[in-house]
Amino acid sequence: GDSVTQMEGPVTLSEEAFLTINCTYTATGYPSLFWYVQYPGEGLQLLLKATKADDKGSNKGFEATYRKETTSFHLEKGSVQVSDSAVYFCALSFYGNNRLAFGKGNQVVVIP
Amino acid sequence: ETGVTQTPRHLVMGMTNKKSLKCEQHLGHNAMYWYKQSAKKPLELMFVYSLEERVENNSVPSRFSPECPNSSHLFLHLHTLQPEDSALYLCASSQPKRGLDTGELFFGEGSRLTVL
């Protein structure tokens, strides 16, 4: 079935460091891809999305590019802040279908 | 203030209790969802309601019983739960555009359930 795989383990880094969170997917066809973020004590919220190959989603300094050839959608930010500490979820769905398949999420901790 | 409100935020119950989780959305959406979030596991889609009709039930045990009385409210009735049902239960809503879903869900803050 369709699934999303995120790199294992929490990510701890210093303020202003470069952040990368890997996400790969398995799907038949061409899904839409998403990154959701969950700040402490809150529900998930959409961070960015891309609906077709080579599209780049961006928001709040975060970027991710839909790579069909590597079935990946890695999340990057050039200079993280303490306020970026959260759990980040990669997800996929097919256009017209809101049945999102989520990855396990990655806890990101940014220390001053 | 979030557009999707869940109550209670925290619930502790014994295995023989009956309780309910409530979700209310103030966004005018017509689809609502229940997700289960457990540690170190992907979010699990439990139920989907569209226009108050249940359109999906992902093999969820019958001890979880959803109810959607109108497009703004969604309940999850709980009875004879097991300790492994302890998790964060998230409600979400969405609104299709031009008849198609966009993949954007709006989540509540969740109800943290502990089953003793």
Interface residues (C-beta under 8 A of the other chain):
Chain A: V4 S32 F34 G41 E42 G43 L44 Q45 L46 K49 F89 A91 S93 Y95 G96 N97 N98 R99 L100 A101 F102 G103 K104 G105
Chain B: T2 V4 Q6 A31 Y33 K40 K41 P42 L43 L45 V48 E56 L90 A92 S94 P96 L100 D101 T102 G103 E104 L105 F106 F107 G108 E109 G110
